[in-house]
């Protein structure tokens, strides 16, 4: 059984649209995942910076206290 050329083109067009929609959904999902990862990295980096600053401040205070004591 032969199909007319128009039916084949329409079937292909529908298939292409379906595939395009699937890839768009995947792109959105990947984009969301990357945004979350970037946000998580920023939070972790900020926490590490704050922790390092607190550690250095405490060492400075201990050093000053030791210098005053001697």
Predicted model as a PDB file, atoms N, CA, C, CB and O in Angstrom, pLDDT in the B-factor column:
MODEL        1                                                                  
ATOM      1  N   UNK A   1       0.835  -1.169   0.000  1.00 52.00           N  
ATOM      2  CA  UNK A   1       0.000   0.000   0.000  1.00 52.00           C  
ATOM      3  C   UNK A   1       0.885   1.240   0.000  1.00 52.00           C  
ATOM      4  CB  UNK A   1      -0.953  -0.006   1.207  1.00 52.00           C  
ATOM      5  O   UNK A   1       1.786   1.386   0.827  1.00 52.00           O  
ATOM      6  N   UNK A   2       0.608   2.121  -0.940  1.00 59.00           N  
ATOM      7  CA  UNK A   2       1.406   3.330  -1.053  1.00 59.00           C  
ATOM      8  C   UNK A   2       0.739   4.481  -0.308  1.00 59.00           C  
ATOM      9  CB  UNK A   2       1.619   3.698  -2.525  1.00 59.00           C  
ATOM     10  O   UNK A   2      -0.487   4.577  -0.252  1.00 59.00           O  
ATOM     11  N   UNK A   3       1.549   5.329   0.248  1.00 59.00           N  
ATOM     12  CA  UNK A   3       1.037   6.542   0.874  1.00 59.00           C  
ATOM     13  C   UNK A   3       1.336   7.713  -0.045  1.00 59.00           C  
ATOM     14  CB  UNK A   3       1.662   6.763   2.287  1.00 59.00           C  
ATOM     15  O   UNK A   3       2.320   7.707  -0.785  1.00 59.00           O  
ATOM     16  N   UNK A   4       0.492   8.691   0.013  1.00 60.00           N  
ATOM     17  CA  UNK A   4       0.779   9.880  -0.785  1.00 60.00           C  
ATOM     18  C   UNK A   4       1.898  10.663  -0.100  1.00 60.00           C  
ATOM     19  CB  UNK A   4      -0.501  10.767  -0.965  1.00 60.00           C  
ATOM     20  O   UNK A   4       2.135  10.516   1.099  1.00 60.00           O  
ATOM     21  N   UNK A   5       2.552  11.462  -0.855  1.00 58.00           N  
ATOM     22  CA  UNK A   5       3.683  12.241  -0.323  1.00 58.00           C  
ATOM     23  C   UNK A   5       3.241  13.195   0.790  1.00 58.00           C  
ATOM     24  CB  UNK A   5       4.354  13.037  -1.452  1.00 58.00           C  
ATOM     25  O   UNK A   5       3.978  13.402   1.754  1.00 58.00           O  
ATOM     26  N   UNK A   6       2.044  13.777   0.663  1.00 55.00           N  
ATOM     27  CA  UNK A   6       1.536  14.699   1.679  1.00 55.00           C  
ATOM     28  C   UNK A   6       1.346  14.001   3.020  1.00 55.00           C  
ATOM     29  CB  UNK A   6       0.218  15.315   1.223  1.00 55.00           C  
ATOM     30  O   UNK A   6       1.666  14.578   4.060  1.00 55.00           O  
ATOM     31  N   UNK A   7       0.839  12.793   3.021  1.00 55.00           N  
ATOM     32  CA  UNK A   7       0.644  12.060   4.279  1.00 55.00           C  
ATOM     33  C   UNK A   7       1.976  11.766   4.945  1.00 55.00           C  
ATOM     34  CB  UNK A   7      -0.119  10.750   4.031  1.00 55.00           C  
ATOM     35  O   UNK A   7       2.089  11.833   6.169  1.00 55.00           O  
ATOM     36  N   UNK A   8       2.981  11.444   4.151  1.00 55.00           N  
ATOM     37  CA  UNK A   8       4.297  11.154   4.718  1.00 55.00           C  
ATOM     38  C   UNK A   8       4.912  12.414   5.317  1.00 55.00           C  
ATOM     39  CB  UNK A   8       5.229  10.565   3.646  1.00 55.00           C  
ATOM     40  O   UNK A   8       5.520  12.362   6.386  1.00 55.00           O  
ATOM     41  N   UNK A   9       4.756  13.542   4.634  1.00 55.00           N  
ATOM     42  CA  UNK A   9       5.306  14.802   5.134  1.00 55.00           C  
ATOM     43  C   UNK A   9       4.614  15.196   6.430  1.00 55.00           C  
ATOM     44  CB  UNK A   9       5.156  15.921   4.083  1.00 55.00           C  
ATOM     45  O   UNK A   9       5.276  15.625   7.374  1.00 55.00           O  
ATOM     46  N   UNK A  10       3.282  15.056   6.491  1.00 58.00           N  
ATOM     47  CA  UNK A  10       2.544  15.409   7.701  1.00 58.00           C  
ATOM     48  C   UNK A  10       2.956  14.518   8.867  1.00 58.00           C  
ATOM     49  CB  UNK A  10       1.035  15.300   7.460  1.00 58.00           C  
ATOM     50  O   UNK A  10       3.118  14.998   9.989  1.00 58.00           O  
ATOM     51  N   UNK A  11       3.122  13.251   8.612  1.00 68.00           N  
ATOM     52  CA  UNK A  11       3.545  12.336   9.678  1.00 68.00           C  
ATOM     53  C   UNK A  11       4.936  12.721  10.166  1.00 68.00           C  
ATOM     54  CB  UNK A  11       3.534  10.864   9.182  1.00 68.00           C  
ATOM     55  O   UNK A  11       5.204  12.729  11.368  1.00 68.00           O  
ATOM     56  N   UNK A  12       5.808  13.038   9.231  1.00 81.00           N  
ATOM     57  CA  UNK A  12       7.158  13.453   9.616  1.00 81.00           C  
ATOM     58  C   UNK A  12       7.133  14.767  10.381  1.00 81.00           C  
ATOM     59  CB  UNK A  12       8.049  13.584   8.381  1.00 81.00           C  
ATOM     60  O   UNK A  12       7.880  14.937  11.344  1.00 81.00           O  
ATOM     61  N   UNK A  13       6.282  15.699   9.962  1.00 79.00           N  
ATOM     62  CA  UNK A  13       6.187  16.987  10.644  1.00 79.00           C  
ATOM     63  C   UNK A  13       5.700  16.798  12.076  1.00 79.00           C  
ATOM     64  CB  UNK A  13       5.245  17.935   9.880  1.00 79.00           C  
ATOM     65  O   UNK A  13       6.230  17.412  13.002  1.00 79.00           O  
ATOM     66  N   UNK A  14       4.702  15.958  12.255  1.00 77.00           N  
ATOM     67  CA  UNK A  14       4.194  15.693  13.602  1.00 77.00           C  
ATOM     68  C   UNK A  14       5.271  15.035  14.455  1.00 77.00           C  
ATOM     69  CB  UNK A  14       2.938  14.800  13.545  1.00 77.00           C  
ATOM     70  O   UNK A  14       5.434  15.360  15.632  1.00 77.00           O  
ATOM     71  N   UNK A  15       5.985  14.130  13.863  1.00 82.00           N  
ATOM     72  CA  UNK A  15       7.071  13.468  14.586  1.00 82.00           C  
ATOM     73  C   UNK A  15       8.164  14.458  14.951  1.00 82.00           C  
ATOM     74  CB  UNK A  15       7.654  12.327  13.750  1.00 82.00           C  
ATOM     75  O   UNK A  15       8.716  14.408  16.050  1.00 82.00           O  
ATOM     76  N   UNK A  16       8.472  15.351  14.031  1.00 83.00           N  
ATOM     77  CA  UNK A  16       9.493  16.366  14.305  1.00 83.00           C  
ATOM     78  C   UNK A  16       9.058  17.288  15.433  1.00 83.00           C  
ATOM     79  CB  UNK A  16       9.788  17.184  13.045  1.00 83.00           C  
ATOM     80  O   UNK A  16       9.861  17.626  16.303  1.00 83.00           O  
ATOM     81  N   UNK A  17       7.799  17.695  15.426  1.00 80.00           N  
ATOM     82  CA  UNK A  17       7.288  18.564  16.489  1.00 80.00           C  
ATOM     83  C   UNK A  17       7.357  17.841  17.827  1.00 80.00           C  
ATOM     84  CB  UNK A  17       5.835  19.007  16.188  1.00 80.00           C  
ATOM     85  O   UNK A  17       7.762  18.422  18.834  1.00 80.00           O  
ATOM     86  N   UNK A  18       6.960  16.572  17.834  1.00 80.00           N  
ATOM     87  CA  UNK A  18       7.008  15.788  19.072  1.00 80.00           C  
ATOM     88  C   UNK A  18       8.437  15.683  19.593  1.00 80.00           C  
ATOM     89  CB  UNK A  18       6.424  14.384  18.844  1.00 80.00           C  
ATOM     90  O   UNK A  18       8.687  15.850  20.787  1.00 80.00           O  
ATOM     91  N   UNK A  19       9.361  15.406  18.695  1.00 83.00           N  
ATOM     92  CA  UNK A  19      10.775  15.303  19.098  1.00 83.00           C  
ATOM     93  C   UNK A  19      11.299  16.635  19.623  1.00 83.00           C  
ATOM     94  CB  UNK A  19      11.640  14.834  17.914  1.00 83.00           C  
ATOM     95  O   UNK A  19      12.026  16.689  20.615  1.00 83.00           O  
ATOM     96  N   UNK A  20      10.906  17.726  18.921  1.00 82.00           N  
ATOM     97  CA  UNK A  20      11.349  19.051  19.344  1.00 82.00           C  
ATOM     98  C   UNK A  20      10.843  19.377  20.742  1.00 82.00           C  
ATOM     99  CB  UNK A  20      10.873  20.113  18.354  1.00 82.00           C  
ATOM    100  O   UNK A  20      11.578  19.936  21.557  1.00 82.00           O  
ATOM    101  N   UNK A  21       9.602  19.032  21.020  1.00 80.00           N  
ATOM    102  CA  UNK A  21       9.026  19.280  22.342  1.00 80.00           C  
ATOM    103  C   UNK A  21       9.761  18.479  23.409  1.00 80.00           C  
ATOM    104  CB  UNK A  21       7.532  18.930  22.354  1.00 80.00           C  
ATOM    105  O   UNK A  21       9.996  18.975  24.511  1.00 80.00           O  
ATOM    106  N   UNK A  22      10.123  17.248  23.085  1.00 83.00           N  
ATOM    107  CA  UNK A  22      10.858  16.422  24.045  1.00 83.00           C  
ATOM    108  C   UNK A  22      12.228  17.015  24.331  1.00 83.00           C  
ATOM    109  CB  UNK A  22      11.004  14.988  23.523  1.00 83.00           C  
ATOM    110  O   UNK A  22      12.657  17.056  25.484  1.00 83.00           O  
ATOM    111  N   UNK A  23      12.923  17.477  23.289  1.00 85.00           N  
ATOM    112  CA  UNK A  23      14.258  18.045  23.504  1.00 85.00           C  
ATOM    113  C   UNK A  23      14.166  19.353  24.271  1.00 85.00           C  
ATOM    114  CB  UNK A  23      14.976  18.269  22.166  1.00 85.00           C  
ATOM    115  O   UNK A  23      15.046  19.656  25.076  1.00 85.00           O  
ATOM    116  N   UNK A  24      13.105  20.144  24.033  1.00 84.00           N  
ATOM    117  CA  UNK A  24      12.933  21.378  24.793  1.00 84.00           C  
ATOM    118  C   UNK A  24      12.722  21.080  26.269  1.00 84.00           C  
ATOM    119  CB  UNK A  24      11.755  22.184  24.244  1.00 84.00           C  
ATOM    120  O   UNK A  24      13.273  21.756  27.137  1.00 84.00           O  
ATOM    121  N   UNK A  25      11.917  20.061  26.542  1.00 84.00           N  
ATOM    122  CA  UNK A  25      11.690  19.669  27.930  1.00 84.00           C  
ATOM    123  C   UNK A  25      12.979  19.221  28.594  1.00 84.00           C  
ATOM    124  CB  UNK A  25      10.654  18.557  28.006  1.00 84.00           C  
ATOM    125  O   UNK A  25      13.239  19.541  29.753  1.00 84.00           O  
ATOM    126  N   UNK A  26      13.783  18.478  27.849  1.00 84.00           N  
ATOM    127  CA  UNK A  26      15.065  18.027  28.394  1.00 84.00           C  
ATOM    128  C   UNK A  26      15.994  19.202  28.635  1.00 84.00           C  
ATOM    129  CB  UNK A  26      15.728  17.019  27.451  1.00 84.00           C  
ATOM    130  O   UNK A  26      16.707  19.252  29.637  1.00 84.00           O  
ATOM    131  N   UNK A  27      15.977  20.162  27.691  1.00 85.00           N  
ATOM    132  CA  UNK A  27      16.829  21.342  27.861  1.00 85.00           C  
ATOM    133  C   UNK A  27      16.420  22.128  29.099  1.00 85.00           C  
ATOM    134  CB  UNK A  27      16.759  22.243  26.616  1.00 85.00           C  
ATOM    135  O   UNK A  27      17.266  22.582  29.870  1.00 85.00           O  
ATOM    136  N   UNK A  28      15.106  22.282  29.280  1.00 87.00           N  
ATOM    137  CA  UNK A  28      14.631  23.000  30.467  1.00 87.00           C  
ATOM    138  C   UNK A  28      15.045  22.280  31.742  1.00 87.00           C  
ATOM    139  CB  UNK A  28      13.105  23.158  30.426  1.00 87.00           C  
ATOM    140  O   UNK A  28      15.464  22.912  32.711  1.00 87.00           O  
ATOM    141  N   UNK A  29      14.929  20.975  31.739  1.00 87.00           N  
ATOM    142  CA  UNK A  29      15.304  20.192  32.909  1.00 87.00           C  
ATOM    143  C   UNK A  29      16.791  20.355  33.209  1.00 87.00           C  
ATOM    144  CB  UNK A  29      14.961  18.713  32.698  1.00 87.00           C  
ATOM    145  O   UNK A  29      17.180  20.567  34.358  1.00 87.00           O  
ATOM    146  N   UNK A  30      17.611  20.255  32.181  1.00 87.00           N  
ATOM    147  CA  UNK A  30      19.057  20.405  32.367  1.00 87.00           C  
ATOM    148  C   UNK A  30      19.380  21.808  32.846  1.00 87.00           C  
ATOM    149  CB  UNK A  30      19.815  20.100  31.060  1.00 87.00           C  
ATOM    150  O   UNK A  30      20.234  21.991  33.713  1.00 87.00           O  
ATOM    151  N   UNK A  31      18.702  22.799  32.284  1.00 88.00           N  
ATOM    152  CA  UNK A  31      18.942  24.187  32.689  1.00 88.00           C  
ATOM    153  C   UNK A  31      18.602  24.382  34.162  1.00 88.00           C  
ATOM    154  CB  UNK A  31      18.117  25.157  31.820  1.00 88.00           C  
ATOM    155  O   UNK A  31      19.347  25.027  34.900  1.00 88.00           O  
ATOM    156  N   UNK A  32      17.457  23.813  34.589  1.00 90.00           N  
ATOM    157  CA  UNK A  32      17.067  23.917  36.001  1.00 90.00           C  
ATOM    158  C   UNK A  32      18.082  23.242  36.910  1.00 90.00           C  
ATOM    159  CB  UNK A  32      15.687  23.300  36.219  1.00 90.00           C  
ATOM    160  O   UNK A  32      18.428  23.779  37.963  1.00 90.00           O  
ATOM    161  N   UNK A  33      18.560  22.070  36.511  1.00 90.00           N  
ATOM    162  CA  UNK A  33      19.545  21.343  37.320  1.00 90.00           C  
ATOM    163  C   UNK A  33      20.828  22.154  37.438  1.00 90.00           C  
ATOM    164  CB  UNK A  33      19.843  19.956  36.706  1.00 90.00           C  
ATOM    165  O   UNK A  33      21.400  22.259  38.523  1.00 90.00           O  
ATOM    166  N   UNK A  34      21.282  22.727  36.327  1.00 91.00           N  
ATOM    167  CA  UNK A  34      22.499  23.536  36.365  1.00 91.00           C  
ATOM    168  C   UNK A  34      22.323  24.772  37.239  1.00 91.00           C  
ATOM    169  CB  UNK A  34      22.901  23.950  34.954  1.00 91.00           C  
ATOM    170  O   UNK A  34      23.244  25.161  37.957  1.00 91.00           O  
ATOM    171  N   UNK A  35      21.136  25.398  37.181  1.00 93.00           N  
ATOM    172  CA  UNK A  35      20.883  26.560  38.038  1.00 93.00           C  
ATOM    173  C   UNK A  35      20.923  26.176  39.513  1.00 93.00           C  
ATOM    174  CB  UNK A  35      19.528  27.188  37.697  1.00 93.00           C  
ATOM    175  O   UNK A  35      21.484  26.902  40.335  1.00 93.00           O  
ATOM    176  N   UNK A  36      20.327  25.035  39.844  1.00 92.00           N  
ATOM    177  CA  UNK A  36      20.350  24.583  41.240  1.00 92.00           C  
ATOM    178  C   UNK A  36      21.771  24.281  41.694  1.00 92.00           C  
ATOM    179  CB  UNK A  36      19.468  23.340  41.417  1.00 92.00           C  
ATOM    180  O   UNK A  36      22.158  24.629  42.810  1.00 92.00           O  
ATOM    181  N   UNK A  37      22.546  23.634  40.832  1.00 93.00           N  
ATOM    182  CA  UNK A  37      23.931  23.330  41.184  1.00 93.00           C  
ATOM    183  C   UNK A  37      24.727  24.601  41.406  1.00 93.00           C  
ATOM    184  CB  UNK A  37      24.587  22.485  40.098  1.00 93.00           C  
ATOM    185  O   UNK A  37      25.522  24.687  42.342  1.00 93.00           O  
ATOM    186  N   UNK A  38      24.516  25.596  40.542  1.00 93.00           N  
ATOM    187  CA  UNK A  38      25.230  26.866  40.691  1.00 93.00           C  
ATOM    188  C   UNK A  38      24.828  27.552  41.991  1.00 93.00           C  
ATOM    189  CB  UNK A  38      24.952  27.792  39.490  1.00 93.00           C  
ATOM    190  O   UNK A  38      25.674  28.109  42.691  1.00 93.00           O  
ATOM    191  N   UNK A  39      23.541  27.510  42.311  1.00 93.00           N  
ATOM    192  CA  UNK A  39      23.074  28.123  43.562  1.00 93.00           C  
ATOM    193  C   UNK A  39      23.684  27.389  44.760  1.00 93.00           C  
ATOM    194  CB  UNK A  39      21.517  28.097  43.643  1.00 93.00           C  
ATOM    195  O   UNK A  39      24.116  28.028  45.719  1.00 93.00           O  
ATOM    196  N   UNK A  40      23.722  26.091  44.713  1.00 93.00           N  
ATOM    197  CA  UNK A  40      24.301  25.302  45.796  1.00 93.00           C  
ATOM    198  C   UNK A  40      25.784  25.630  45.969  1.00 93.00           C  
ATOM    199  CB  UNK A  40      24.115  23.799  45.525  1.00 93.00           C  
ATOM    200  O   UNK A  40      26.269  25.784  47.090  1.00 93.00           O  
ATOM    201  N   UNK A  41      26.504  25.736  44.833  1.00 94.00           N  
ATOM    202  CA  UNK A  41      27.926  26.074  44.904  1.00 94.00           C  
ATOM    203  C   UNK A  41      28.140  27.451  45.508  1.00 94.00           C  
ATOM    204  CB  UNK A  41      28.557  26.011  43.519  1.00 94.00           C  
ATOM    205  O   UNK A  41      29.073  27.651  46.286  1.00 94.00           O  
ATOM    206  N   UNK A  42      27.277  28.410  45.153  1.00 94.00           N  
ATOM    207  CA  UNK A  42      27.403  29.755  45.730  1.00 94.00           C  
ATOM    208  C   UNK A  42      27.178  29.720  47.237  1.00 94.00           C  
ATOM    209  CB  UNK A  42      26.402  30.724  45.069  1.00 94.00           C  
ATOM    210  O   UNK A  42      27.903  30.369  47.991  1.00 94.00           O  
ATOM    211  N   UNK A  43      26.167  28.957  47.677  1.00 96.00           N  
ATOM    212  CA  UNK A  43      25.901  28.850  49.109  1.00 96.00           C  
ATOM    213  C   UNK A  43      27.076  28.208  49.847  1.00 96.00           C  
ATOM    214  CB  UNK A  43      24.625  28.042  49.350  1.00 96.00           C  
ATOM    215  O   UNK A  43      27.487  28.680  50.907  1.00 96.00           O  
ATOM    216  N   UNK A  44      27.600  27.153  49.288  1.00 96.00           N  
ATOM    217  CA  UNK A  44      28.730  26.463  49.921  1.00 96.00           C  
ATOM    218  C   UNK A  44      29.952  27.374  49.959  1.00 96.00           C  
ATOM    219  CB  UNK A  44      29.064  25.154  49.168  1.00 96.00           C  
ATOM    220  O   UNK A  44      30.636  27.454  50.980  1.00 96.00           O  
ATOM    221  N   UNK A  45      30.230  28.060  48.853  1.00 96.00           N  
ATOM    222  CA  UNK A  45      31.389  28.959  48.808  1.00 96.00           C  
ATOM    223  C   UNK A  45      31.227  30.092  49.809  1.00 96.00           C  
ATOM    224  CB  UNK A  45      31.581  29.528  47.390  1.00 96.00           C  
ATOM    225  O   UNK A  45      32.194  30.474  50.469  1.00 96.00           O  
ATOM    226  N   UNK A  46      30.030  30.633  49.933  1.00 96.00           N  
ATOM    227  CA  UNK A  46      29.776  31.691  50.910  1.00 96.00           C  
ATOM    228  C   UNK A  46      29.961  31.198  52.333  1.00 96.00           C  
ATOM    229  CB  UNK A  46      28.374  32.244  50.736  1.00 96.00           C  
ATOM    230  O   UNK A  46      30.543  31.890  53.168  1.00 96.00           O  
ATOM    231  N   UNK A  47      29.469  30.009  52.604  1.00 97.00           N  
ATOM    232  CA  UNK A  47      29.639  29.427  53.936  1.00 97.00           C  
ATOM    233  C   UNK A  47      31.099  29.163  54.267  1.00 97.00           C  
ATOM    234  CB  UNK A  47      28.853  28.139  54.044  1.00 97.00           C  
ATOM    235  O   UNK A  47      31.545  29.390  55.392  1.00 97.00           O  
ATOM    236  N   UNK A  48      31.833  28.683  53.277  1.00 97.00           N  
ATOM    237  CA  UNK A  48      33.258  28.439  53.501  1.00 97.00           C  
ATOM    238  C   UNK A  48      34.006  29.748  53.738  1.00 97.00           C  
ATOM    239  CB  UNK A  48      33.867  27.692  52.307  1.00 97.00           C  
ATOM    240  O   UNK A  48      34.893  29.810  54.589  1.00 97.00           O  
ATOM    241  N   UNK A  49      33.656  30.787  52.996  1.00 97.00           N  
ATOM    242  CA  UNK A  49      34.304  32.085  53.178  1.00 97.00           C  
ATOM    243  C   UNK A  49      34.005  32.644  54.568  1.00 97.00           C  
ATOM    244  CB  UNK A  49      33.842  33.076  52.092  1.00 97.00           C  
ATOM    245  O   UNK A  49      34.895  33.173  55.235  1.00 97.00           O  
ATOM    246  N   UNK A  50      32.751  32.526  54.999  1.00 97.00           N  
ATOM    247  CA  UNK A  50      32.380  33.014  56.330  1.00 97.00           C  
ATOM    248  C   UNK A  50      33.101  32.213  57.414  1.00 97.00           C  
ATOM    249  CB  UNK A  50      30.850  32.930  56.531  1.00 97.00           C  
ATOM    250  O   UNK A  50      33.569  32.788  58.397  1.00 97.00           O  
ATOM    251  N   UNK A  51      33.192  30.913  57.247  1.00 97.00           N  
ATOM    252  CA  UNK A  51      33.895  30.074  58.218  1.00 97.00           C  
ATOM    253  C   UNK A  51      35.373  30.402  58.284  1.00 97.00           C  
ATOM    254  CB  UNK A  51      33.713  28.610  57.878  1.00 97.00           C  
ATOM    255  O   UNK A  51      35.954  30.461  59.367  1.00 97.00           O  
ATOM    256  N   UNK A  52      35.979  30.616  57.132  1.00 97.00           N  
ATOM    257  CA  UNK A  52      37.401  30.974  57.102  1.00 97.00           C  
ATOM    258  C   UNK A  52      37.629  32.321  57.768  1.00 97.00           C  
ATOM    259  CB  UNK A  52      37.923  31.006  55.657  1.00 97.00           C  
ATOM    260  O   UNK A  52      38.594  32.484  58.514  1.00 97.00           O  
ATOM    261  N   UNK A  53      36.750  33.293  57.509  1.00 97.00           N  
ATOM    262  CA  UNK A  53      36.880  34.616  58.135  1.00 97.00           C  
ATOM    263  C   UNK A  53      36.744  34.502  59.651  1.00 97.00           C  
ATOM    264  CB  UNK A  53      35.816  35.593  57.574  1.00 97.00           C  
ATOM    265  O   UNK A  53      37.494  35.141  60.389  1.00 97.00           O  
ATOM    266  N   UNK A  54      35.801  33.700  60.118  1.00 96.00           N  
ATOM    267  CA  UNK A  54      35.617  33.518  61.561  1.00 96.00           C  
ATOM    268  C   UNK A  54      36.836  32.842  62.184  1.00 96.00           C  
ATOM    269  CB  UNK A  54      34.351  32.688  61.841  1.00 96.00           C  
ATOM    270  O   UNK A  54      37.264  33.215  63.277  1.00 96.00           O  
ATOM    271  N   UNK A  55      37.384  31.868  61.505  1.00 96.00           N  
ATOM    272  CA  UNK A  55      38.578  31.181  62.005  1.00 96.00           C  
ATOM    273  C   UNK A  55      39.760  32.135  62.104  1.00 96.00           C  
ATOM    274  CB  UNK A  55      38.935  29.999  61.099  1.00 96.00           C  
ATOM    275  O   UNK A  55      40.472  32.154  63.108  1.00 96.00           O  
ATOM    276  N   UNK A  56      39.963  32.921  61.064  1.00 96.00           N  
ATOM    277  CA  UNK A  56      41.076  33.876  61.074  1.00 96.00           C  
ATOM    278  C   UNK A  56      40.888  34.935  62.155  1.00 96.00           C  
ATOM    279  CB  UNK A  56      41.215  34.547  59.703  1.00 96.00           C  
ATOM    280  O   UNK A  56      41.852  35.331  62.811  1.00 96.00           O  
ATOM    281  N   UNK A  57      39.650  35.397  62.343  1.00 95.00           N  
ATOM    282  CA  UNK A  57      39.379  36.387  63.392  1.00 95.00           C  
ATOM    283  C   UNK A  57      39.665  35.803  64.770  1.00 95.00           C  
ATOM    284  CB  UNK A  57      37.920  36.872  63.316  1.00 95.00           C  
ATOM    285  O   UNK A  57      40.230  36.482  65.628  1.00 95.00           O  
ATOM    286  N   UNK A  58      39.278  34.555  64.985  1.00 95.00           N  
ATOM    287  CA  UNK A  58      39.535  33.944  66.297  1.00 95.00           C  
ATOM    288  C   UNK A  58      41.026  33.743  66.515  1.00 95.00           C  
ATOM    289  CB  UNK A  58      38.799  32.598  66.423  1.00 95.00           C  
ATOM    290  O   UNK A  58      41.517  33.936  67.627  1.00 95.00           O  
ATOM    291  N   UNK A  59      41.754  33.359  65.475  1.00 93.00           N  
ATOM    292  CA  UNK A  59      43.208  33.216  65.617  1.00 93.00           C  
ATOM    293  C   UNK A  59      43.872  34.564  65.904  1.00 93.00           C  
ATOM    294  CB  UNK A  59      43.810  32.595  64.346  1.00 93.00           C  
ATOM    295  O   UNK A  59      44.814  34.647  66.692  1.00 93.00           O  
ATOM    296  N   UNK A  60      43.374  35.603  65.263  1.00 94.00           N  
ATOM    297  CA  UNK A  60      43.918  36.946  65.514  1.00 94.00           C  
ATOM    298  C   UNK A  60      43.684  37.355  66.961  1.00 94.00           C  
ATOM    299  CB  UNK A  60      43.280  37.981  64.561  1.00 94.00           C  
ATOM    300  O   UNK A  60      44.579  37.889  67.616  1.00 94.00           O  
ATOM    301  N   UNK A  61      42.473  37.100  67.456  1.00 93.00           N  
ATOM    302  CA  UNK A  61      42.169  37.454  68.850  1.00 93.00           C  
ATOM    303  C   UNK A  61      43.027  36.643  69.827  1.00 93.00           C  
ATOM    304  CB  UNK A  61      40.671  37.223  69.147  1.00 93.00           C  
ATOM    305  O   UNK A  61      43.525  37.176  70.818  1.00 93.00           O  
ATOM    306  N   UNK A  62      43.191  35.362  69.537  1.00 91.00           N  
ATOM    307  CA  UNK A  62      44.039  34.533  70.408  1.00 91.00           C  
ATOM    308  C   UNK A  62      45.478  35.025  70.370  1.00 91.00           C  
ATOM    309  CB  UNK A  62      43.974  33.047  69.985  1.00 91.00           C  
ATOM    310  O   UNK A  62      46.155  35.052  71.398  1.00 91.00           O  
ATOM    311  N   UNK A  63      45.945  35.412  69.195  1.00 89.00           N  
ATOM    312  CA  UNK A  63      47.316  35.930  69.066  1.00 89.00           C  
ATOM    313  C   UNK A  63      47.484  37.229  69.835  1.00 89.00           C  
ATOM    314  CB  UNK A  63      47.675  36.147  67.591  1.00 89.00           C  
ATOM    315  O   UNK A  63      48.505  37.431  70.492  1.00 89.00           O  
ATOM    316  N   UNK A  64      46.497  38.112  69.762  1.00 88.00           N  
ATOM    317  CA  UNK A  64      46.568  39.368  70.508  1.00 88.00           C  
ATOM    318  C   UNK A  64      46.543  39.107  72.002  1.00 88.00           C  
ATOM    319  CB  UNK A  64      45.414  40.296  70.117  1.00 88.00           C  
ATOM    320  O   UNK A  64      47.276  39.742  72.761  1.00 88.00           O  
ATOM    321  N   UNK A  65      45.694  38.165  72.430  1.00 85.00           N  
ATOM    322  CA  UNK A  65      45.609  37.845  73.863  1.00 85.00           C  
ATOM    323  C   UNK A  65      46.928  37.249  74.343  1.00 85.00           C  
ATOM    324  CB  UNK A  65      44.440  36.862  74.142  1.00 85.00           C  
ATOM    325  O   UNK A  65      47.377  37.548  75.450  1.00 85.00           O  
ATOM    326  N   UNK A  66      47.547  36.410  73.522  1.00 85.00           N  
ATOM    327  CA  UNK A  66      48.832  35.828  73.920  1.00 85.00           C  
ATOM    328  C   UNK A  66      49.916  36.883  73.945  1.00 85.00           C  
ATOM    329  CB  UNK A  66      49.229  34.695  72.976  1.00 85.00           C  
ATOM    330  O   UNK A  66      50.799  36.843  74.801  1.00 85.00           O  
ATOM    331  N   UNK A  67      49.863  37.828  73.017  1.00 84.00           N  
ATOM    332  CA  UNK A  67      50.869  38.898  72.995  1.00 84.00           C  
ATOM    333  C   UNK A  67      50.707  39.802  74.200  1.00 84.00           C  
ATOM    334  CB  UNK A  67      50.766  39.720  71.700  1.00 84.00           C  
ATOM    335  O   UNK A  67      51.702  40.265  74.758  1.00 84.00           O  
ATOM    336  N   UNK A  68      49.488  40.063  74.609  1.00 85.00           N  
ATOM    337  CA  UNK A  68      49.256  40.933  75.772  1.00 85.00           C  
ATOM    338  C   UNK A  68      49.670  40.229  77.067  1.00 85.00           C  
ATOM    339  CB  UNK A  68      47.767  41.351  75.847  1.00 85.00           C  
ATOM    340  O   UNK A  68      50.125  40.870  78.014  1.00 85.00           O  
ATOM    341  N   UNK A  69      49.510  38.930  77.092  1.00 84.00           N  
ATOM    342  CA  UNK A  69      49.815  38.157  78.297  1.00 84.00           C  
ATOM    343  C   UNK A  69      51.324  38.081  78.527  1.00 84.00           C  
ATOM    344  CB  UNK A  69      49.223  36.739  78.191  1.00 84.00           C  
ATOM    345  O   UNK A  69      51.776  37.992  79.669  1.00 84.00           O  
ATOM    346  N   UNK A  70      52.105  38.115  77.443  1.00 73.00           N  
ATOM    347  CA  UNK A  70      53.541  37.969  77.643  1.00 73.00           C  
ATOM    348  C   UNK A  70      54.253  39.267  77.730  1.00 73.00           C  
ATOM    349  CB  UNK A  70      54.130  37.174  76.563  1.00 73.00           C  
ATOM    350  O   UNK A  70      55.472  39.293  77.898  1.00 73.00           O  
TER     351      UNK A  70                                                      
ENDMDL                                                                          
END                                                                             
